[in-house]
Amino acid sequence: MTITFDQISGSQRAPGYLNEFALGTPPFSQSMQVLIVGPVATGAAVQTGVSQRPRDDLETAYGAGSLLGTMLNYAKLTRPGLDYRVLPLPDSGTKATLAVKVNTLPPVGTWPFWLFSNGRRRQITVTAADTVNTVAAKIAAAVNTRVTLAGDGKSLVDMASAAAATDTATLTARNGGTVLNGTDWLSFESRGEISPLGACCTLTFTPGTGAPDLAAALAGVGTGYYAWVISAYRDTASLAAIDAWLETQWGPQNMRYGWAVAGVVGSQGTLAALGDAMNDRKRVLGGLRASSEPEPIMAACFGADLAFVFDFGRSITEVQIFARGLTGRAMNYLTGPWKEDDVFSNEQRNLLYFDGISPLVPAEGKVQMERVITTYQRRASTGLEDISYLDINGPCIDAWTVQYQRHYVWNAHQNSSLVGDQEDAADGWTRPQDARKTYLSCYNDVIRRGKIVQDADAYEAALRVELSGDPVRLNTFQKIYRANPLYIMANRTVVGELSPNAQAA
């Protein structure tokens, strides 16, 4: 083997002991960021329209009660160890409002209500001296108090402010647009606990309108590896803009594979229509029939937990989690619907899996994942059903594997000379058969240590590596055989027969 030097010259004649340091093949490693897209509120200090590292002073940075700051807080509480980035957007659109009209005086006592979550409890004390006007003022004051989530050291104002006039407390979203339209903000019932305030009040909701130009906003995103995009916006135009941006990232020059996550709330028919209109391997929609948390908060928690499982920064000895099922993974900061029985039936959940929706399952005061799928449902060329990218595990395994191959194969052969298979092996030369051996070695490594692919023999039989008409290019064809999550165990049990040994001789 010929030894080559980068720094020691071949024309060196003066005597002496010389040394140069050179790096060997590095172990596989890469960074991955989680991008949270949302609006700032009044008083925000950060620059909008540019992706950036998050700040911990949420109210100063993003404005008190901003949806972006709230989503970031929920995501970091759900999975604090991830590398988050934020894309702050200016507030836009008209703001939604909720009018709470006190019709009759509640009984004397201290009574709760809940705002934006089963975990965000408020309460007021009604006295004998109160009137409907003073009760409305107390409700407004309670809405404006700071709230601290369990396990969080921060006390923050909520996503709506309130003001009272005569017998009505009017709550106004701190951000404009449709982002908070999908769920009931306030409830007088929470998981079986019923407040007497409900019988005395009437709620009137006026939805917000408008959404930002997300395509223009995404142009301000840097070149990091944003494998997971969590957006406050899930309107059709915003989702299309995210998909178009991600499609560019998926291109062969970029190889920065990523997914957009959103939370959606509605009936089985509503969600089915939403999901069925989409057909994209890069989008995940987590659905609930009802939720106390708004859809952007669902997206923040769901997206953070998916980013933790499918972390593309995982080493080869940690990546096996990509091939496992997700059933029963609890998102601790999602508490589910106001009423515990306001959930999809088993039949409805099964139907949603045919429409690109991942049903989330409320259980014991938390929301769990079940089976997470993409919105990909049919092959574009034929319009026929196709499960190639159904489970999120599949495309994530594909993406991690080819990124590992790029590291493994390219490091082995870059800066070499390309020659045909007719030549003998030589240092500094790459023949197609040499590259083929490297691909085989890499795939076997992912089987042996990563355990996310299988069937080395089938891979070897399908693998082709050949010279191109371009003298400096090598072409490869391969098939990846994934290890798949186990989701269904079908069992047939025969009963009713007499035991053969129990029958009379």
Solvent accessible surface area in square Angstrom, and as a share of the most:
residue,aa,sasa,rsa
1,M,193,0.86
2,T,96,0.56
3,I,122,0.62
4,T,116,0.68
5,F,111,0.46
6,D,127,0.66
7,Q,134,0.60
8,I,42,0.22
9,S,62,0.40
10,G,89,0.86
11,S,89,0.58
12,Q,87,0.39
13,R,228,0.83
14,A,66,0.51
15,P,136,0.85
16,G,63,0.60
17,Y,208,0.79
18,L,86,0.43
19,N,96,0.49
20,E,34,0.15
21,F,184,0.77
22,A,78,0.61
23,L,180,0.90
24,G,62,0.59
25,T,99,0.58
26,P,69,0.43
27,P,116,0.73
28,F,28,0.12
29,S,90,0.58
30,Q,44,0.20
31,S,71,0.46
32,M,10,0.04
33,Q,12,0.05
34,V,0,0.00
35,L,0,0.00
36,I,0,0.00
37,V,0,0.00
38,G,0,0.00
39,P,3,0.02
40,V,11,0.06
41,A,9,0.07
42,T,123,0.72
43,G,65,0.62
44,A,33,0.26
45,A,63,0.49
46,V,19,0.11
47,Q,128,0.57
48,T,46,0.27
49,G,26,0.25
50,V,61,0.35
51,S,20,0.13
52,Q,44,0.20
53,R,157,0.57
54,P,35,0.22
55,R,93,0.34
56,D,98,0.51
57,D,62,0.32
58,L,11,0.06
59,E,40,0.18
60,T,81,0.47
61,A,0,0.00
62,Y,0,0.00
63,G,2,0.02
64,A,39,0.30
65,G,7,0.07
66,S,2,0.01
67,L,2,0.01
68,L,0,0.00
69,G,5,0.04
70,T,14,0.08
71,M,0,0.00
72,L,0,0.00
73,N,7,0.04
74,Y,3,0.01
75,A,0,0.00
76,K,62,0.26
77,L,38,0.19
78,T,20,0.11
79,R,61,0.22
80,P,100,0.63
81,G,77,0.74
82,L,23,0.11
83,D,49,0.25
84,Y,7,0.03
85,R,30,0.11
86,V,0,0.00
87,L,0,0.00
88,P,0,0.00
89,L,3,0.02
90,P,77,0.48
91,D,57,0.30
92,S,44,0.28
93,G,46,0.44
94,T,80,0.47
95,K,83,0.35
96,A,1,0.01
97,T,36,0.21
98,L,9,0.04
99,A,29,0.22
100,V,0,0.00
101,K,87,0.37
102,V,1,0.01
103,N,69,0.36
104,T,76,0.44
105,L,78,0.39
106,P,3,0.02
107,P,71,0.45
108,V,96,0.55
109,G,20,0.20
110,T,67,0.39
111,W,64,0.22
112,P,10,0.07
113,F,0,0.00
114,W,6,0.02
115,L,0,0.00
116,F,1,0.00
117,S,2,0.02
118,N,7,0.04
119,G,41,0.39
120,R,10,0.04
121,R,113,0.41
122,R,11,0.04
123,Q,100,0.44
124,I,8,0.04
125,T,70,0.41
126,V,1,0.00
127,T,58,0.34
128,A,89,0.69
129,A,93,0.72
130,D,16,0.08
131,T,71,0.41
132,V,43,0.25
133,N,68,0.35
134,T,56,0.33
135,V,0,0.00
136,A,0,0.00
137,A,48,0.37
138,K,64,0.27
139,I,1,0.00
140,A,6,0.05
141,A,60,0.46
142,A,9,0.07
143,V,1,0.00
144,N,64,0.33
145,T,68,0.39
146,R,125,0.46
147,V,18,0.10
148,T,70,0.41
149,L,15,0.08
150,A,86,0.67
151,G,79,0.76
152,D,16,0.08
153,G,85,0.82
154,K,57,0.24
155,S,54,0.35
156,L,30,0.15
157,V,23,0.13
158,D,1,0.01
159,M,3,0.01
160,A,0,0.00
161,S,39,0.25
162,A,14,0.10
163,A,69,0.54
164,A,43,0.34
165,A,71,0.55
166,T,102,0.59
167,D,31,0.16
168,T,28,0.16
169,A,0,0.00
170,T,52,0.31
171,L,0,0.00
172,T,44,0.25
173,A,2,0.01
174,R,54,0.20
175,N,5,0.02
176,G,3,0.03
177,G,4,0.04
178,T,56,0.33
179,V,10,0.06
180,L,5,0.03
181,N,46,0.23
182,G,32,0.31
183,T,12,0.07
184,D,98,0.51
185,W,5,0.02
186,L,6,0.03
187,S,13,0.08
188,F,23,0.10
189,E,41,0.19
190,S,8,0.05
191,R,84,0.31
192,G,58,0.55
193,E,77,0.34
194,I,123,0.63
195,S,3,0.02
196,P,43,0.27
197,L,0,0.00
198,G,28,0.27
199,A,100,0.77
200,C,11,0.07
201,C,17,0.10
202,T,66,0.38
203,L,71,0.35
204,T,81,0.47
205,F,73,0.30
206,T,76,0.44
207,P,72,0.45
208,G,2,0.02
209,T,74,0.43
210,G,38,0.37
211,A,46,0.35
212,P,29,0.18
213,D,98,0.51
214,L,4,0.02
215,A,62,0.48
216,A,64,0.50
217,A,13,0.10
218,L,3,0.02
219,A,86,0.67
220,G,28,0.27
221,V,18,0.10
222,G,40,0.39
223,T,114,0.66
224,G,28,0.27
225,Y,20,0.07
226,Y,17,0.06
227,A,0,0.00
228,W,0,0.00
229,V,0,0.00
230,I,0,0.00
231,S,4,0.02
232,A,5,0.04
233,Y,9,0.03
234,R,67,0.24
235,D,41,0.21
236,T,113,0.65
237,A,77,0.60
238,S,2,0.01
239,L,6,0.03
240,A,54,0.42
241,A,15,0.11
242,I,1,0.00
243,D,17,0.09
244,A,64,0.50
245,W,36,0.13
246,L,0,0.00
247,E,86,0.39
248,T,84,0.49
249,Q,20,0.09
250,W,29,0.10
251,G,19,0.18
252,P,110,0.69
253,Q,164,0.73
254,N,41,0.21
255,M,37,0.17
256,R,57,0.21
257,Y,26,0.10
258,G,0,0.00
259,W,0,0.00
260,A,3,0.02
261,V,1,0.01
262,A,2,0.02
263,G,2,0.02
264,V,0,0.00
265,V,17,0.10
266,G,15,0.15
267,S,61,0.40
268,Q,38,0.17
269,G,44,0.42
270,T,77,0.45
271,L,1,0.00
272,A,15,0.12
273,A,68,0.53
274,L,37,0.18
275,G,0,0.00
276,D,63,0.33
277,A,91,0.70
278,M,21,0.09
279,N,52,0.27
280,D,21,0.11
281,R,66,0.24
282,K,7,0.03
283,R,15,0.05
284,V,0,0.00
285,L,0,0.00
286,G,0,0.00
287,G,0,0.00
288,L,4,0.02
289,R,109,0.40
290,A,22,0.17
291,S,5,0.03
292,S,0,0.00
293,E,1,0.00
294,P,1,0.00
295,E,12,0.06
296,P,2,0.02
297,I,1,0.00
298,M,1,0.00
299,A,1,0.01
300,A,0,0.00
301,C,0,0.00
302,F,1,0.00
303,G,0,0.00
304,A,0,0.00
305,D,2,0.01
306,L,0,0.00
307,A,0,0.00
308,F,69,0.29
309,V,0,0.00
310,F,0,0.00
311,D,34,0.18
312,F,0,0.00
313,G,31,0.29
314,R,37,0.13
315,S,41,0.26
316,I,10,0.05
317,T,92,0.54
318,E,93,0.42
319,V,0,0.00
320,Q,48,0.22
321,I,35,0.18
322,F,0,0.00
323,A,6,0.05
324,R,141,0.51
325,G,34,0.32
326,L,2,0.01
327,T,91,0.53
328,G,39,0.37
329,R,62,0.23
330,A,38,0.30
331,M,0,0.00
332,N,90,0.46
333,Y,43,0.16
334,L,1,0.01
335,T,19,0.11
336,G,0,0.00
337,P,3,0.02
338,W,22,0.08
339,K,105,0.45
340,E,112,0.50
341,D,117,0.61
342,D,41,0.21
343,V,49,0.28
344,F,11,0.05
345,S,57,0.37
346,N,112,0.57
347,E,126,0.56
348,Q,54,0.24
349,R,51,0.19
350,N,87,0.45
351,L,80,0.40
352,L,0,0.00
353,Y,38,0.14
354,F,130,0.54
355,D,24,0.13
356,G,0,0.00
357,I,0,0.00
358,S,0,0.00
359,P,1,0.01
360,L,4,0.02
361,V,39,0.22
362,P,31,0.19
363,A,34,0.27
364,E,173,0.78
365,G,21,0.20
366,K,83,0.35
367,V,0,0.00
368,Q,50,0.22
369,M,1,0.01
370,E,34,0.15
371,R,56,0.21
372,V,1,0.00
373,I,0,0.00
374,T,0,0.00
375,T,0,0.00
376,Y,27,0.10
377,Q,20,0.09
378,R,67,0.25
379,R,118,0.43
380,A,97,0.75
381,S,97,0.62
382,T,84,0.49
383,G,43,0.42
384,L,123,0.61
385,E,143,0.64
386,D,20,0.10
387,I,137,0.69
388,S,39,0.25
389,Y,51,0.19
390,L,32,0.16
391,D,23,0.12
392,I,0,0.00
393,N,1,0.00
394,G,6,0.06
395,P,1,0.01
396,C,0,0.00
397,I,1,0.00
398,D,33,0.17
399,A,3,0.03
400,W,0,0.00
401,T,1,0.00
402,V,35,0.20
403,Q,2,0.01
404,Y,8,0.03
405,Q,7,0.03
406,R,106,0.39
407,H,36,0.16
408,Y,61,0.23
409,V,17,0.10
410,W,155,0.54
411,N,44,0.22
412,A,61,0.47
413,H,33,0.15
414,Q,67,0.30
415,N,151,0.78
416,S,47,0.30
417,S,55,0.35
418,L,53,0.27
419,V,31,0.18
420,G,7,0.07
421,D,69,0.36
422,Q,141,0.63
423,E,60,0.27
424,D,119,0.62
425,A,73,0.57
426,A,50,0.39
427,D,86,0.45
428,G,43,0.41
429,W,97,0.34
430,T,8,0.05
431,R,21,0.08
432,P,7,0.04
433,Q,60,0.27
434,D,27,0.14
435,A,2,0.01
436,R,71,0.26
437,K,126,0.54
438,T,18,0.11
439,Y,35,0.13
440,L,27,0.13
441,S,51,0.33
442,C,0,0.00
443,Y,1,0.00
444,N,69,0.35
445,D,13,0.07
446,V,0,0.00
447,I,44,0.22
448,R,156,0.57
449,R,95,0.35
450,G,0,0.00
451,K,114,0.48
452,I,0,0.00
453,V,5,0.03
454,Q,86,0.38
455,D,72,0.37
456,A,28,0.22
457,D,114,0.59
458,A,29,0.22
459,Y,1,0.00
460,E,77,0.35
461,A,92,0.71
462,A,20,0.16
463,L,5,0.03
464,R,135,0.49
465,V,18,0.10
466,E,86,0.39
467,L,85,0.42
468,S,30,0.20
469,G,84,0.81
470,D,64,0.33
471,P,111,0.70
472,V,124,0.72
473,R,140,0.51
474,L,54,0.27
475,N,49,0.25
476,T,51,0.29
477,F,88,0.37
478,Q,51,0.23
479,K,98,0.42
480,I,44,0.23
481,Y,70,0.27
482,R,57,0.21
483,A,23,0.18
484,N,105,0.54
485,P,21,0.13
486,L,127,0.63
487,Y,51,0.19
488,I,125,0.64
489,M,162,0.72
490,A,102,0.79
491,N,136,0.70
492,R,212,0.77
493,T,95,0.55
494,V,94,0.54
495,V,123,0.71
496,G,82,0.79
497,E,142,0.64
498,L,134,0.67
499,S,58,0.37
500,P,111,0.70
501,N,152,0.78
502,A,79,0.61
503,Q,104,0.46
504,A,103,0.80
505,A,155,1.20
